[in-house]
Amino acid sequence: MILTIIVEKTDDGFEADIESIKGCDAWAPTEDEALEQISAKVKYYLNLPDNVKFKLDKTKDNFRVKVYKLIFNK
Protein backbone atom coordinates (compact mmCIF):
# COMPACT_ATOMS: atom_id res chain seq x y z
CA MET A 1 0.00 0.00 0.00
CA ILE A 2 1.23 3.52 -0.77
CA LEU A 3 0.02 6.64 1.03
CA THR A 4 0.98 10.24 0.35
CA ILE A 5 2.21 12.35 3.28
CA ILE A 6 2.31 16.12 2.91
CA VAL A 7 4.65 17.86 5.35
CA GLU A 8 4.40 21.62 5.66
CA LYS A 9 6.78 23.86 7.55
CA THR A 10 4.90 26.27 9.81
CA ASP A 11 6.12 29.16 11.92
CA ASP A 12 6.40 26.94 14.99
CA GLY A 13 7.15 23.46 13.62
CA PHE A 14 5.94 20.96 11.03
CA GLU A 15 2.49 19.65 10.12
CA ALA A 16 2.12 16.23 8.49
CA ASP A 17 -1.12 15.16 6.82
CA ILE A 18 -2.44 12.13 4.96
CA GLU A 19 -5.44 13.47 3.08
CA SER A 20 -6.73 10.02 2.10
CA ILE A 21 -7.30 9.14 5.80
CA LYS A 22 -9.70 11.59 7.43
CA GLY A 23 -8.25 13.02 10.64
CA CYS A 24 -4.79 11.53 10.13
CA ASP A 25 -2.54 14.49 10.79
CA ALA A 26 0.24 15.41 13.18
CA TRP A 27 2.26 18.38 14.41
CA ALA A 28 5.75 18.38 15.88
CA PRO A 29 8.64 20.81 16.36
CA THR A 30 10.84 18.86 13.89
CA GLU A 31 10.11 17.21 10.56
CA ASP A 32 11.42 13.83 11.73
CA GLU A 33 9.13 13.86 14.77
CA ALA A 34 6.14 14.79 12.61
CA LEU A 35 6.89 11.85 10.30
CA GLU A 36 7.22 9.49 13.29
CA GLN A 37 3.89 10.69 14.70
CA ILE A 38 2.06 10.36 11.39
CA SER A 39 3.47 6.84 10.93
CA ALA A 40 2.14 5.85 14.36
CA LYS A 41 -1.27 7.28 13.49
CA VAL A 42 -1.36 5.30 10.24
CA LYS A 43 -0.84 2.12 12.25
CA TYR A 44 -3.69 3.14 14.55
CA TYR A 45 -6.16 4.25 11.85
CA LEU A 46 -5.53 1.19 9.65
CA ASN A 47 -5.31 -1.21 12.62
CA LEU A 48 -1.85 -2.44 11.62
CA PRO A 49 0.40 -4.55 13.86
CA ASP A 50 3.34 -2.81 15.54
CA ASN A 51 5.87 -4.83 13.56
CA VAL A 52 4.82 -3.37 10.16
CA LYS A 53 7.82 -1.77 8.47
CA PHE A 54 7.40 1.52 6.60
CA LYS A 55 9.56 2.93 3.85
CA LEU A 56 9.52 6.68 3.23
CA ASP A 57 10.41 8.09 -0.18
CA LYS A 58 10.63 11.84 -0.66
CA THR A 59 8.95 12.75 -3.95
CA LYS A 60 8.76 16.54 -3.80
CA ASP A 61 10.73 19.13 -1.88
CA ASN A 62 10.34 22.87 -2.00
CA PHE A 63 10.76 25.66 0.53
CA ARG A 64 7.71 25.04 2.75
CA VAL A 65 6.13 21.79 1.52
CA LYS A 66 7.57 18.29 1.17
CA VAL A 67 5.72 15.25 -0.16
CA TYR A 68 6.59 11.71 0.88
CA LYS A 69 5.28 8.32 -0.18
CA LEU A 70 4.73 5.95 2.76
CA ILE A 71 5.15 2.41 1.42
CA PHE A 72 4.26 -0.77 3.31
CA ASN A 73 2.64 -4.20 2.95
CA LYS A 74 -0.73 -4.48 4.60
C-alpha positions in Angstrom: 0.0 0.0 0.0 1.2 3.5 -0.8 0.0 6.6 1.0 1.0 10.2 0.3 2.2 12.4 3.3 2.3 16.1 2.9 4.6 17.9 5.4 4.4 21.6 5.7 6.8 23.9 7.6 4.9 26.3 9.8 6.1 29.2 11.9 6.4 26.9 15.0 7.1 23.5 13.6 5.9 21.0 11.0 2.5 19.7 10.1 2.1 16.2 8.5 -1.1 15.2 6.8 -2.4 12.1 5.0 -5.4 13.5 3.1 -6.7 10.0 2.1 -7.3 9.1 5.8 -9.7 11.6 7.4 -8.3 13.0 10.6 -4.8 11.5 10.1 -2.5 14.5 10.8 0.2 15.4 13.2 2.3 18.4 14.4 5.8 18.4 15.9 8.6 20.8 16.4 10.8 18.9 13.9 10.1 17.2 10.6 11.4 13.8 11.7 9.1 13.9 14.8 6.1 14.8 12.6 6.9 11.8 10.3 7.2 9.5 13.3 3.9 10.7 14.7 2.1 10.4 11.4 3.5 6.8 10.9 2.1 5.8 14.4 -1.3 7.3 13.5 -1.4 5.3 10.2 -0.8 2.1 12.2 -3.7 3.1 14.6 -6.2 4.3 11.9 -5.5 1.2 9.7 -5.3 -1.2 12.6 -1.8 -2.4 11.6 0.4 -4.5 13.9 3.3 -2.8 15.5 5.9 -4.8 13.6 4.8 -3.4 10.2 7.8 -1.8 8.5 7.4 1.5 6.6 9.6 2.9 3.9 9.5 6.7 3.2 10.4 8.1 -0.2 10.6 11.8 -0.7 9.0 12.7 -4.0 8.8 16.5 -3.8 10.7 19.1 -1.9 10.3 22.9 -2.0 10.8 25.7 0.5 7.7 25.0 2.7 6.1 21.8 1.5 7.6 18.3 1.2 5.7 15.3 -0.2 6.6 11.7 0.9 5.3 8.3 -0.2 4.7 5.9 2.8 5.2 2.4 1.4 4.3 -0.8 3.3 2.6 -4.2 2.9 -0.7 -4.5 4.6 
